[in-house]
């Protein structure tokens, strides 16, 4: 399966990872703004909340070379938003230190940050999978899911509900970042993903 990288991608992205025999991550695609490559959505007190990673203005070209900008301390803001939102969720205390340690590393490249976070999530899911990265741009390939996950092109997605922190206010919001599922469901998250 050929996939693009994501920043704490949505639930359906991780469903794809769990069902793939092997994963080929696209390292040579052109940088795309306003995509899951540098943004995710979490549950917030007022509904869906976007967290976006700023990249350096000089970062154009291929995704592998996009540099993260730490000028605005976004990593502290994202950590604060995650902590504020999920502090009362059942599995935040257990899983959060792994996530926080990745933020503290402050990887220079978006590719490396996303890869560390993806590996962390797959460890949480206790799922070992084979992946490689592309060495050059692939025009087309079988099982090409590079454009399957994009916040601007998602239709109304219907997924089975699970308890969310603010579902009493906002009702269930489907296909949020995988951290929403993990912090709320913990070990049951893998079963949820496999049931989709």
C-alpha positions in Angstrom: 0.0 0.0 0.0 1.4 3.4 -1.0 0.6 6.1 1.5 1.6 9.7 2.3 3.0 10.7 5.7 0.6 12.2 8.2 0.9 14.2 11.4 -1.0 12.0 13.9 -3.2 10.9 11.1 -7.0 10.2 11.3 -8.5 7.0 12.4 -9.1 5.7 8.9 -5.4 6.2 8.0 -4.4 3.9 10.8 -7.1 1.4 9.7 -5.3 1.3 6.4 -1.9 0.7 8.1 -3.3 -2.2 10.1 -4.8 -3.9 7.0 -1.8 -3.5 4.7 0.6 -6.4 4.3 3.4 -3.9 3.7 3.5 -0.1 3.5 5.4 2.1 1.1 5.6 5.7 2.4 5.8 8.4 -0.3 9.0 10.4 0.6 9.4 12.0 -2.8 6.1 13.8 -3.4 5.7 17.5 -3.6 4.9 19.3 -0.4 1.2 19.9 -0.1 -0.2 22.6 2.1 -3.4 22.2 4.1 -3.2 18.4 4.3 -2.8 15.8 7.0 0.9 15.9 6.3 1.3 18.7 8.9 -2.1 18.9 10.6 -4.5 16.8 12.6 -7.9 17.3 14.3 -8.7 16.5 17.9 -11.8 16.7 20.0 -12.2 20.1 21.6 -14.6 21.7 24.0 -16.2 23.6 21.1 -16.0 20.8 18.5 -13.3 19.7 16.1 -10.0 21.5 16.8 -7.2 21.7 14.2 -3.5 21.4 15.2 -1.2 22.5 12.5 2.6 22.3 12.3 4.2 25.4 10.8 7.0 24.7 8.3 9.9 26.9 7.3 9.1 29.3 4.4 12.0 27.9 2.5 10.5 24.5 2.7 9.4 23.8 -0.8 10.0 20.8 -2.9 9.7 17.2 -1.7 8.1 16.2 1.6 11.3 14.5 2.8 13.0 17.9 2.9 10.3 20.0 4.6 11.7 21.6 7.7 9.6 22.3 10.8 9.6 25.8 12.2 9.9 26.0 16.0 9.8 29.8 16.0 6.3 29.9 17.6 6.7 27.0 20.0 3.9 25.1 18.3 5.0 21.9 19.9 4.3 23.4 23.4 0.9 24.7 22.2 0.0 21.3 20.7 1.1 19.5 23.8 -1.0 22.0 25.9 -4.1 21.4 23.7 -3.7 17.7 23.9 -3.2 17.8 27.7 -6.1 20.1 28.2 -8.4 18.1 26.0 -7.5 14.5 27.0 -6.2 14.9 30.6 -9.5 13.3 31.8 -9.6 10.5 29.2 -8.9 7.0 30.5 -5.6 6.3 28.9 -4.0 9.8 28.7 -1.7 9.3 31.7 -0.4 6.0 30.4 0.2 7.0 26.7 1.0 10.7 27.0 4.6 10.5 28.1 5.6 8.7 24.8 4.0 11.5 22.8 5.5 14.2 24.9 9.0 12.8 24.5 8.7 13.0 20.7 7.7 16.7 21.0 10.6 17.4 23.3 13.0 15.9 20.7 12.1 18.7 18.2 12.9 16.9 15.0 14.2 19.2 12.3 12.2 17.6 9.4 8.5 17.0 9.3 9.1 13.6 7.7 11.1 12.5 10.8 8.6 13.9 13.2 5.7 12.1 11.5 7.6 8.9 11.3 8.5 9.0 15.0 4.8 9.7 15.9 3.6 6.9 13.6 6.0 4.4 15.1 4.8 5.5 18.6 1.2 4.9 17.7 1.9 1.5 16.1 3.7 0.5 19.3 0.7 1.6 21.3 -1.4 -0.6 19.0 1.1 -3.4 19.5 1.3 -3.9 15.8 4.5 -4.6 13.9 4.3 -3.7 10.3 6.7 -3.6 7.4 7.3 -0.3 5.7 9.7 1.3 3.3 10.0 4.8 1.9 10.1 5.6 -1.8 13.4 6.5 -3.4 11.9 8.4 -6.2 8.4 9.7 -7.2 6.1 7.0 -8.3 3.7 8.2 -11.0 1.2 5.5 -10.2 1.1 2.3 -8.4 -1.3 -0.5 -7.3 -2.9 0.2 -3.9 -2.1 3.9 -4.2 -3.7 5.7 -1.2 -1.6 8.9 -1.3 -4.6 11.1 -1.9 -7.1 9.0 0.0 -6.8 11.0 3.2 -7.2 14.7 2.9 -9.2 17.0 5.2 -10.4 19.2 2.4 -11.8 16.2 0.4 -13.4 14.1 3.1 -17.1 13.4 2.6 -19.4 12.9 5.5 -17.8 9.9 7.2 -19.9 7.6 9.3 -18.0 5.4 11.8 -19.1 3.5 14.9 -19.0 5.8 18.0 -16.7 5.3 21.0 -16.7 7.5 24.1 -15.0 10.9 23.5 -14.2 13.6 26.1 -16.7 16.1 24.8 -19.3 13.9 23.3 -21.8 15.2 25.9 -21.4 18.6 24.2 -20.5 17.9 20.6 -21.9 14.4 20.0 -19.5 11.9 18.4 -17.0 13.3 15.9 -15.7 10.6 13.5 -12.3 10.2 12.1 -10.4 12.5 14.4 -6.6 12.0 15.0 -5.6 8.5 16.1 -4.7 10.0 19.5 -8.4 10.6 20.2 -9.1 6.9 19.7 -6.0 5.9 21.7 -6.5 8.2 24.7 -10.2 7.2 25.0 -10.0 3.5 24.1 -6.4 2.4 24.9 -5.9 -1.3 24.2 -9.4 -1.6 22.7 -8.4 0.8 19.9 -6.9 -2.0 17.8 -10.1 -4.0 18.0 -12.1 -0.9 17.0 -9.8 -0.3 14.0 -10.0 -4.0 12.9 -13.8 -3.8 13.2 -14.1 -1.0 10.6 
